[in-house]
Amino acid sequence: MRNLIFIFLYLFFIVPIQAQFKCLSGDCNNGLGKGTYIISGQEIGLFEGSFKDGNFEKGKLIFAKGGSYEGEWKNNIVEGYGIRQMADGTIQAGRWEKGRLSEPMTAQKVLSLLQTRSAAANKETINCEQGDCKNGYGKSVDNKGNRYAGDFKEGMYSGYGEMRFANRDFYKGLWKEGKFSGKGSMFMSNGHTRTGEWIAGQFSENPMEIFALVVGIADYNHYQKLSYTTTDAKEFYKHLRSASGGFIPKENVELLINEEATSLNVKNKMADLFLMADSNDLIIFYFAGHGLDGAFLPVDYDGSGNIVDHVSVINAMNDSDAKFKLILADACHSGSLGVKYEEFKNNGNQFPLASVRSGKSIREQAKDFYKSFANTKKGLAIITSSAPDEISLEANKLKQGVFSYFVIEALKGAADINKDYIITAQELFDHVSKKVDKFTYGFQTPNFIGFSEDAGGYGNIPVGIYYPQESVMPEGKN
């Protein structure tokens, strides 16, 4: 235990300046966020809580090697009230000063103090700058720097109003007793938007989550080795985890590379991830590697057995409650997946599947990505790299598979022909098909097949939203 205490002090007292933080989601500057704490390239743990000026303010750090600290911070050093649980279960609680426990207390007392201090810190004081901030229309700023313009009742936000938060989030809609209540839209600084019904400050609708399995295999045991399939998978994975890909949480995306991508692993990971999704979520299966007619080839393919057949992929996705589903296949003969789907559908089955790419668009005129999905009925879009009787190519010039390279290019905005910042399945396919055909001189032909309950067809399903670098937060009404 002495060693653990020394490590704790070393991390948070002796060398905090050498620490780095990698934000994974939320606002890691002035708001609520989550990310990994890194020292000298080593991941120390996962922090989730509030930030001020880019530093930890209050929250919980779960150590990668076991144990945690939950409480207050100052300049990324443990400072204030908090509870430290060691890997062996030992508890240290009380007031901390510069990473050291200066005043021991019971954990229960510390929790009570934290709650009291949190309530006091969250208490708002409103300074009226213009108009009637009692019972009428006015403009105000609170003690946290949040600016409001709208209706007041008995000194509280009530009616229609717009608030620009200090962390750059922006809300416009209905209020009641100082909280969001009724129809409204929250434009978050990370680019996401929630539009719908709010109750006492909480979004009442089920937010969409994204779950993805990304597979890339180059070093086959009993088959020709490939050059860039692992690069393709890593680039696609990096895209999903990036700001432009929607900051998909690490726990929602699984990357299987080479020896990890056995037949059993791929099938088990599909089941694990896809069963986590509910009726408002999206699941993605991306594969880069060898393929035969009716199957993807895992790393342990032995010439006859150990395959991931297309029907098993379809069945795994069909078993999920997810509303939206996408398959992106960069493999030889991947187009036969569409044939299998047609057989599946013609046998009386329905397989809802749609493709998505989340991203950050903070121009007011851009359509809301999540709202687009909320208004889309169940649908299917399968985009494969080649026709059933074709092979898929890699290119030294691109340092990637041709199909995957142009898919990522399209999702970064190149496919947005009508400049509405929304990329539909049809726009994605049109861009990829044209580019692949031109690059391979017609040798490789991507396939597109789908199904939709919406009269607009599966081609209109939104598959991504991109953002120009000069975008700014939408302005509220003056």
N, C-alpha and C positions, 0 to 999 in steps of 0.2 A: 504494500500500500504506500510505503514511503516513496518508492519510485514513481508511482502514479501521481502523487501530490507534487513531486518535483517536476514531472512533465507538465502538469497543469500550470504551475507557476512559470515554468520556462516559456510555455506558449503564450501566456497572457500577461506576463510581467517583464520578462527579460528581453524577448525578441518580437514584440508585436509589430515593430516597424517593418520587419521582413515579411510579414504576412500579406497574402493576396486573397481577394474574394471574387469568385466567379458567380455572377447572378444568373439564376436559372429561370426565375419567373417573378412577376410583380414589379414593384418599384423599390429598387435597392439604393435609392438616393434619399428620398424623403417620403416614406410611405411604408407599406407592408410588402415584404419580399422574401424570397427563398433562394439559397445558393450554397455553394461549397466553399469552405475555408481552407486555404492552401498555404503551406509554408515550405519554402525551398523546393517547390515542385511536388510536394507530397500532400495528398488530400487528407486533412485533419478531421473534418467532419462536415455535417450538413446543418446550416443555421436557417431558422425560420422565425421571423419576427418583424419588429419595426426598425426603420433606419432614419437617421438624421444626418444630413450633409454627407451621405455616403458611408457613415459609420453605424455599427450596431448600437441600438438604443435600448431595446428591451426584447427578449426572445429566448429561444431555446437552441442550444448547440448540441447535437448528438454526435459524439466522437466515433470515428470509424473503428477504433479499437475497443469500443465499449464505454459506457458511462455517458453522462450528459451534464450540462449546466443550464439552468433556467433562471432568468432574472434580469437584472439591470446591467448596463454597460456604459462606458465612457471612452470615446476614442478607441473602440475595439478592445478595450481592457475591462475585465470584470471589475465593476465599481458600483456599489449600492447594495440593495438587498437581492439575495439569490440563493439558490439551492444547487449544490454540486453532488451528483451521485457518481461514485467511483464504479469501475467495472466489476468489482467484487460485491457491490450492493451497499457499501458504506456511504452514509449521508453526511455532508457538511452543509450547514445552513446558517444564515445570519447576514451581517453587514460585511461587505468586502471593500477593501481599499487597495487600489493598484494591484489587483490580482491576489491579494492575501486576505484571509479571513480574519477580520479585526474584532468582531463582536459576535460570538456564537449565539444562536437562537434555535428554537425548535422549528422544524419545517412548517408546522401549522401556523406559527406566528408569522413566519416570513411570507407565506401565501396570503395571510390576512393583510399584512402591510402592503404587499404588492397590489392587491385588489383596491385598497384604499387610495394608494398613490396613483393608480391608473385612473380611478374615477375622478380624482381631483385634476389630473392632467387633461382628461377628456372634457372637463366642464368648459362650456363655451361662454365667452363674453362677447357681445355684439356691439360694435361701434357703428352707429348710423352715420353715413356720409352724405346721404341725399334723400329727400322725400320723407315719407311717413313710415317709420320702421316699427310702429305700434299696431296700427290698424289701417293699412293702406298699401300703397306701392312705394318701395324704397330701395336704396342701395346701401350695402353694409360690408364691413370686413370684420372677421372675428379674430380672437387672440392667436389663432393658428395661421393667420394669413389667408384664409379662405374668403373669397369675394362672392357676394350674393346680390342678385338683382331680381326682384319679384315682389310677390304679395306677402303681407304680414298680417297676423291676427294675434292679438294679445301678446305682442312682442316676439312671436315665433314665426318662422317660415311656414306659411300656410296658403295654399292655392297654387298658382303657377309661378315657377321661379327657375332661375338658372344660377348655378354655382361653379366657379372656377377655383378648384382646390390648389393649395400651395404645391402639391406634388404633380400638378399639370393634368390631373384628371378633370373631367368636365361633365356636369350633369344638367340636363334640362328636362323639366316635366312637372308633375304635381307633387305637392308637399302637404303634410299634415302634422301639426304639433312639432315642427322642427325636423322632421324626417321625411325621406322619400316615401310617398304613399300614393299609389295610383299609377297611371300610365307615365312612363318616362324613359329616357335613354342616358346611359352612362358611357361616355367616351373615355376609355382608360389610356394612360400615357404609354402603355406598352402596345397600343394599337387596337386592342380588342374593344368591342362595343356590346353592351347588353341593352336591348330594347324590349320593353314589355311591362308587366305588372310588378309593382314594388309594394311591399307591406312592411311598415315600421322600419324602413331603411334597408330591408333585405330583398334581394331579387327573388321573386316567388317562383319563377320558371326554372326548369331543370337546365343548367348550362351544358353545352356540348363539350365533350372531351374527345381527344383523339388517341387511339391506340395503334401502334404500328410494329410489325415484324419486318425487319430488313435483313435480307440474306445475300451474301456475296461469296462465291467460291471460285478460286483459281487453281489451287493445288490439289487436283483430284488424285486419288490413289491408283485407280485403274482406268483412267481416261485421259485424253489430251489435256494438258495444262493450258490455262488461259492467262492473259497478261493483265487486264485492267478491270476484271469483274469486282475484285475487292475494293479497288478505287471507286468504282461506280457506287457500290453499296455504302462505303464510308462517306462519300460526297452527298448521297441522298439522306443518310442519317444526320450528317452535319446540317443539311438544309432544314430538316424537320426540327432540330433542336435550336436553330438560330432564330433571330428576331423575325426574319422574313418568312420563316416556316411556322411561326406561331408559338415559339418558346415551349414546345411540347415537353412536359416533365420527363426527366430521365427514367422514372419508373414506368412510364407509359410507352416507351420505345425500346425494343430489344434488337440488338445488332449481333448477328451470327456470321462469323468470318471463318472460312476454311475449315479447320478441324472441329470447330464448334458446330458446324452446320451438318450434322448427321441427320439421317432420315427421322430417327426418334426425337432428336432435339427440335427439329423444325416443326414436327407435328405437335409435340408437347407444348412448345412456346406459342404456337398458334392457338391451341386450346386455352392455355392459361391467360393470354392477353385478351383474346376475343370474348371470353366469358366474363371478363371484367367490365365490358361495355354494357350500357343500358340502352333504352329505346330512343335516346336522343344523341347517341354518340356515333363516331366514325371509326372504322377499323380499316387498316391498310396492310396489304401483303405485297412486298416488293421483293423480286428475285432477280439476281444477276448471276448467270452461270450456264452450264450446259442444260439442254433440254432435248427430249425425244418426243415423238408423237404421243401426246396424252400424258406427259410427265415432266416434272423438273427433276434434275439429278442432284442428290445431295453428295457430300464429299465421300461418303462410304459406299457409293454405288459400285457394285462389283461385277457389272456386266449383265446381270439378270434380275437380282433382287435389290432391296433397299432403294426404293424410289419414293418420290413424293408425287403421286398421281394427281392430275388436275381435279378429279372427282373428290378426292379427300380434301383438297383446298376449298372447293365449293361447299362441301358438307360442313367443314369446320366453320366457315363464314355463315352458312345458313343456320347453324346451331346458335349463333350469337344473337342477342337481342338488339344489336346495333341497328340504327335506322339507316346509316349510310356505310357503304363498303366499297373498297377500291382494290383492284389488282393491277399492278404494273409489272409486266414480265419482260425482262430483257434476256431471252434465251432462244436458242435455235428451236424451231418448230413450236414456239410458244403460241402461235395462232391457233393451234388445235384446242387450246383452252376454250376458245369461242365455240368450237364445234361441240365440245363436251357440255357447255352451257346450254346450247340449243337443244341437245338431247335431254338435258335435265329439265328444261322448261317445257318441252313437248310432252314429257311424261306427266304433266299436270302439276309440276312443282313451281314454286315462285321463289326467286332468289333476289331479294332487294339488295342493290349495291350501288354506291355512288362514290365519286372521288372528290377529294378536298385538299386544299393546301391553305393553311391559315397564314396570315401575315399582318403587317402593320400598314393601315391606310388611315391617315388622320386628316385628309382633306374632307371638307364638309360635303362636297358633291359625290364622294365615293360611296357606293352602296355598302351597307354593313354586311360583312361576310357571314357572321353567325345568323343574322336575320334572314339572309338569303336561304340558308339551310333550314331555318325554322319554317319557311314558307314552301319548301320543296317536299313533295310527297316521295314515298319510297321509290328508289330507282337504282338502276344498274349501269355501270360503265366499266368495261374491261378494255384496257389498251395494251396491246402486245407489240413486241418489237418486230415480228415477222409473220408472214402467212404460214399456214400449216405445213407447206412443203418447202419452206425456205430456211436458210440459216441466218443467224444474226452476226454482224461484223463488229470487230474492234478496230480502232484506228490509232496508229502511232502518232499521227498528227494531233489528235485530240487528247491522247493519253487516257482515253476512256472508251467504253462501248459507244457506238454511234447513237443508238436509241437513247440511252441514259443521259448522254451529254445534252441532247436537244430537249429532253423532258425537263431537266433542271433549268436550262436556258429559257424554256417556255414559261415555267412557273415563276421565274424571276421578272416576268413582264413582257417578254418578247412576243407572247401569243395574244396579247391584249389589243386586238385589231381595232375595236371601237372605242378604245381609250376610256373605259368606264371603271378601270382598276379592278374589275372582276374578270377572272379567266374561267370560261365555261369548258365543259368536257369537249365540246365541238371545236372551240378555239384551240385547246391544247392539242387535240388530235390533228387538226388542220396544219398547225405549225410544225409538229413533229413529223407528220407524214411528208410534208413538202420538203423539209430540210433533209430527212433521211434519204428520201428518193433522189434528191439532187446530189447529196454527198456520195452515195453508193452507185450512182448512174443507173438507178432503177433496179439494182440487184436485190435490195431489201425493201419489203413493203409492210409497214406497220398495219395492224388490224384494229378495228374499233367495233365493239358490239355492246349492246346494252338493253335495258328494260326500264320503263318508268310508268308509274301510275298517273303521273302528271300529263295532261294533254299536250304540254309543250315539248315532251319527249326528253329522253336521257341526254341529248346533246346540249340542252339548256341548263343542265345541272352545274352549279358553280363548283369549280375544282380548285380555285385559288384566288388570292387577292394580293396584289403587289403594291408597293408604295414608292413614290419618287422621293429622292433624298431631300428635296426642298419643301416637303409637306410640313404643314403647321397644324396646331390644334384648331378645331372648328371654333369660330367666334360665336358667342352668344349674342342675343339681340341687345342693342344699346338702350 
